[in-house]
Amino acid sequence: MKKFFKVLGTALGIVVLAVVGFVVWVQARGIPSYEKPPTPTMAVAATPERLEMGRSLVLASCTDCHLNKQTNRLSGQQMLDVPQEFGKLYSANITQDKDHGIGNWTDGEVITLLRTGIGRDGRYRIIMPHFVHMSDEDVNSIVAFLRSDHSWVKADPAPTHAQEPSLLVKALANTVMKPTPMPTQPVVAPVATDQLAYGRYLIVGRYQCYDCHSKDFKTNNALEPEKSEGYLGGGNHFLDANGKDIVSRNLTGDPETGIGHWNAGDFSKAVKFGMSPNGPLRAPMPKYSTMSDEDAAAIFAYLQTIPKIKNATPEDQGTVAVK
């Protein structure tokens, strides 16, 4: 028996030492940097169609984090909806300023950042979504808009605030939150007439709804979104404008805790105008005001095909609907 406790004590000591060592290493290393991935050498042509689509995509996917309300430019700000356990995180200046923005970046470097999360300096951008499954055309549209003369992207000299990540975020960035690889072949969106395939593309590629509406950022699978824990079943935690906890909505077809009792019109009003059958949607849920009715219908049709998850969130207890 003494030998057993001696072995057990030794094993526990090794485990404790390993944990302490890991914590010290993570704290010292912080958010890692990586070797710069192969970068496309192409220059993106700014067609009217791309500029229009680019504005719509930036409005949907970038402004909530990057648009500074004081300057009305994409000069970055503190991300107040990030859970407190992640520390204080800040979005970057992505205006055309050559010193503090992306004015000196090539189009290929911007594309690489959007695809992988790695900037031209090799620094990994935490929290930022990776547009792994977005079509090449949609990515090019974002780049074209960022190069445009729109007021949002005009050069702003505001330096990006240094990140203040928690130990948890540092640990995640050194373990499960990793850069994603550049696509090895062209990424093409399904045709809109294939409603289910197109709806899936909008969910995982263009708008990345699954990222917020699955169970947890920490268990999301960027390469295979359907393998994310609680895929589209809601429950991911955010902070509202008053710093109170808010959880993402269950988008599966469960009739009691999801949107099984909604119709296509209900969904379109919710996603475009922020009004659901349960009441108004709250921040940080954006309003996709430029989304077409056809796109909203495709998303709703795809949502009807995914496995139902029973996962009650606060609006099921009679509060206003949440994201």
C-alpha positions, 0 to 999 in steps of 0.5 A: 500500500505504501508503494501504491501511494508513493507511485500515486504521489509521484504521478500526481507530482509529474502532472502538477509539474507538467501543468505548471510548466505548460502555464509558464510556457503559454504565459511567456509565449503569448499569442504565437506567430507563424511563418508567412503562408504562400501568398497569391501574387494576383491583383484584384480588379475592382468591377462595379459588381465586386464593389457592390458585393464587397460593401455588402459583405464588409457591412455584414462581416466586418463593420460590427468589429472594425467600424469605429463609431467615433470616426466612422472608419474601419480603424478598429476598437475594443470588442466589447461583446467578447466574453470576459474570460478572453481578456480585452481584445481589439479589432485592427485598423483595416483602413488604407493608412500605410503605417497603421492600416493595410495601405501597404499590403498587397491584395494577396496578403489581404487574401491570405489574412482572410483565409488563414488568420495570419498577417503579413508579419506572421502574427496570428489574429485571434478571434477573427473569423477565417473565411476558409469556405468563402468563394474566391469571388466573394473574397475578391469582392471584399478586397476590392471594397477595401481598396475603394474610395468609400469613407469607411476605408479611407486612411486613418492613422489610429494605431491598432490597440495591443491585445490584452488576452487572458491566459485562457486565450493564450492557451487556446491560441497555442492548442486548438485555435490555429491558423487555417490553410490556404485553399489548394484549388479554386473555391466556387460558390454553388449556383443559387438555383441549387437552394440547399447547397447555396444555403449551406454555402451562405451559412458556412462560407459567406456569413459563417453563421455556424461560428456564433450559433454553434455551442462554443468558439473553442470547439468550432471546426473551421475546416469541417463546420458540421463537426462543430460541437452543437452545430447551429444549436446555439449556446455560445456566450457573448456580452451585450451592450450593458456587459451582460451575458447573452447566448446565441440562438438555436437555429435548428428545427427543434419546435420547442427550443429552435426555429421549428415553429418559424416559417421562411417569412419569419426567418427573413424578417429576423435576419434582415430586420432583427424582428423574430416571432419571439420579439426583437433580436439583441446585439451582438446579432447584426442585421443583414439588411442588404441580404436578398429575400432569395438568400434568406430563403436559401438559408432557411431551407438549408436549416430545415435539413440539419439535425435538430438539437434541443437546446433551450436558450433564454428566449424560450423562457419568455425573454426577448429573442437573442442571437 
